[in-house]
Amino acid sequence: MKKIEYDGNKNIIGSRLETLRRERGLSQGQLAAKMQTMNVNIDQQMISRIERNLRIVTDYELVCFCRVLGVEEKSLLKDFYQKLDGKG
């Protein structure tokens, strides 16, 4: 089975997710609980793995993270866009 990675990472939002979560004063468990209210099956350990780039993020998870954190998708993808543009 082929590994799904980009530049050695399982996802492209991990560090940005952690930054936005901390800025909003949320623990990983609190973020997971808010995601669960949106019918996303995720727990604190999964959030930790996402933030450490050890777990992929699905498209619906990305959208729900944005809703919970009150940001648009481009904000969560900011680091990725900067890297693509040679600014990161």
Order of alpha helices (4+ residues) and beta strands (2+ residues): alpha-alpha-alpha-alpha-alpha-alpha
